[in-house]
Amino acid sequence: MCVYSLLFMRFAWEVRPRNYLLLTCHACNEAVQLWQLNRWWQWRQAGPAGAAAAAGGRQQQQQQALAAGLGEGAAGGGGAPQPQQQQHPLKHAGKGA
């Protein structure tokens, strides 16, 4: 995608009249693709240890959230509220009212 965007940026600049909108779109795309490439490279350099640390952080957050929920339940707070199931408005539309 980076090469594609660079080629079309050059095309947008060389064509007469210059197509500034196409140039801007592909310049933004190029910037985002390079940002994604940088993120991938950092992830790759971190290796398995970096991925495990990220997963461990998520597990720790989940454990803290569960502990907070259990603490409220033990104190009489009733724990986390349960979502109410909503019925589709057209489900019973044909049955008398």
C-alpha positions as CSV (number, residue, x, y, z in Angstrom):
1,M,0.0,0.0,0.0
2,C,2.9,2.4,0.7
3,V,4.3,2.0,-2.8
4,Y,0.8,2.2,-4.3
5,S,0.2,5.5,-2.5
6,L,3.6,6.9,-3.5
7,L,3.0,6.1,-7.2
8,F,-0.4,7.7,-7.2
9,M,0.9,10.8,-5.4
10,R,3.5,11.2,-8.1
11,F,0.8,10.7,-10.8
12,A,-1.4,13.3,-9.1
13,W,1.5,15.8,-9.1
14,E,2.6,15.1,-12.7
15,V,-0.8,15.2,-14.4
16,R,-2.0,18.5,-15.9
17,P,-3.9,20.1,-14.3
18,R,-2.5,18.9,-11.0
19,N,-5.0,16.9,-9.0
20,Y,-4.5,18.2,-5.5
21,L,-7.4,16.2,-4.1
22,L,-6.0,12.9,-5.2
23,L,-2.5,14.0,-4.0
24,T,-4.0,14.8,-0.5
25,C,-5.9,11.5,-0.2
26,H,-2.8,9.5,-1.1
27,A,-0.5,11.5,1.1
28,C,-2.9,10.8,4.1
29,N,-3.0,7.2,3.1
30,E,0.8,7.0,2.9
31,A,1.1,8.6,6.4
32,V,-1.3,6.1,7.9
33,Q,0.3,3.1,6.2
34,L,3.7,4.2,7.5
35,W,2.3,4.5,11.0
36,Q,0.8,1.0,10.7
37,L,4.2,-0.3,9.4
38,N,5.9,1.3,12.4
39,R,3.4,-0.3,14.8
40,W,4.0,-3.7,13.2
41,W,7.8,-3.2,13.4
42,Q,7.6,-2.3,17.1
43,W,5.4,-5.3,17.8
44,R,7.8,-7.6,15.9
45,Q,10.8,-6.3,17.7
46,A,9.1,-6.8,21.1
47,G,8.9,-10.5,20.2
48,P,7.1,-13.1,22.3
49,A,8.0,-11.5,25.6
50,G,6.3,-8.2,24.5
51,A,3.2,-10.1,23.4
52,A,3.1,-12.0,26.7
53,A,3.5,-8.8,28.7
54,A,0.6,-7.2,26.8
55,A,-1.6,-10.3,27.4
56,G,-0.6,-10.3,31.1
57,G,-1.7,-6.7,31.5
58,R,-5.1,-7.5,30.0
59,Q,-5.5,-10.4,32.4
60,Q,-4.5,-8.3,35.3
61,Q,-7.1,-5.7,34.4
62,Q,-9.8,-8.4,34.1
63,Q,-8.9,-9.7,37.5
64,Q,-9.1,-6.3,39.0
65,A,-12.5,-5.7,37.5
66,L,-13.7,-9.1,38.8
67,A,-12.4,-8.3,42.2
68,A,-14.1,-4.9,42.2
69,G,-17.4,-6.6,41.2
70,L,-17.1,-9.3,43.8
71,G,-16.3,-6.7,46.5
72,E,-19.5,-4.8,45.7
73,G,-21.5,-8.0,45.8
74,A,-20.2,-9.0,49.2
75,A,-21.0,-5.5,50.6
76,G,-24.6,-5.8,49.5
77,G,-24.3,-3.8,46.3
78,G,-25.8,-6.7,44.3
79,G,-22.8,-7.0,42.0
80,A,-22.8,-5.9,38.4
81,P,-26.3,-5.0,37.0
82,Q,-27.6,-7.5,34.5
83,P,-28.6,-6.2,31.1
84,Q,-32.3,-6.4,30.3
85,Q,-33.4,-8.3,27.3
86,Q,-35.3,-6.1,24.8
87,Q,-37.8,-7.5,22.4
88,H,-37.8,-6.5,18.8
89,P,-40.6,-4.0,18.1
90,L,-41.9,-5.9,15.1
91,K,-41.8,-9.3,16.8
92,H,-45.4,-9.1,18.0
93,A,-46.8,-6.5,15.6
94,G,-49.3,-8.8,14.0
95,K,-50.8,-10.1,17.2
96,G,-53.8,-7.9,18.4
97,A,-53.1,-4.9,20.6
